[in-house]
């Protein structure tokens, strides 16, 4: 709907909100332009969107990065504010230490006057005027399209645009890393679907509750039984990769020829599935001969998938040899490549059964390659459910907001006549709380239902309420976004939190935290 990143040294279609002639300026921060709001002395001082941008009854997603200006001590908070309702959206704490991502969703009331609707950046009062920085302001609607071109008007035209593959921020560099850390690997299988071999492999993956990437070839989908196997691959939760229409080397092909082939294979895949926009987030070049293929794949919303850690099963069919090869090829944190098609792959599948079973017994886990959308579970599936009734925290840990770590323990009684709950105590900072690692659990752009029983400890006060927040770690930097504000929690009894919340597009974050008044404890029961 609107976006401004200040690279042209202006605020774009946005305008000043309060302040004076010297309040707004574009400055360079780490060699990137950002908006500096100087001497902010009121909550509305900053910038505001143009009027007439928002429609009654529609939901919008808001995002920006913010921080206090260098040298500013302490912390403040910043949010989007929709007027004339003056509704807060994504209120988030900021400091001068680093950029913080602020996100939130808002549904405009159905009876709102669109001519009066505007969003401005609101900030909290401190002991006096202060300066802050903002960058990368984006407002989107829930139906914004994912990465990649749009659906064609004529899906049979191989030269026209096609529905995006659905990769998460694809780049032309072939990805070789698996999601997660430690003893993890991403299983990828090439050249199928292929009759009994693929069927046997799917049986094994289902037995072990594992997911993999299948790099499929168009001519094999069109072969007898191929479309049925493809539908089973997708129905059982696996991820698809475009591996071209045939086994032809594509390294010397022109970009137009590559696009025609990849588009045709997308058509074959989607026709077999009966879904003209079925996700195909990866592309792998036959024989690893890339040429122009990587750039074309990215333009179609597919992440190139590296040809690495192979087991030479195109030239070797001895089970023991392939098993040894797979043990050597399966490396922590990387993709591994085995063939389920292109010939008799009985030995390849047997080697997979043996080595994967060994690694599972040794504590390994199997994820998807980086760039894959999270696997969407069936609606109503409980992704994270904890009742603390066994006296264990079940993966919930203390969330440290400052120098001291709060205490998180299981106590009695719990909510609604149950025996146990989690207590957060010894809090000294608003960021102190309880958190759970949700790496790979949540999908960008998906909507989730969150339900919990919450309260402040008896004898306490409600303070500023509780907040369900998200921490996203990228490399060595972290950003935070408030998801849900809990306004009805009190020390007098349990309150039910039951909300639906949409995850912003982007990579899935590794931590979720809850916050309460910085001087009080929190009993948190999560489902």
Order of alpha helices (4+ residues) and beta strands (2+ residues): beta-beta-beta-beta-beta-beta-beta-beta-beta-beta-beta-beta-alpha-beta-alpha-alpha-beta-alpha-beta-alpha-beta-alpha-beta-alpha-beta-beta-beta-beta-beta-beta-beta-beta-beta-beta-beta
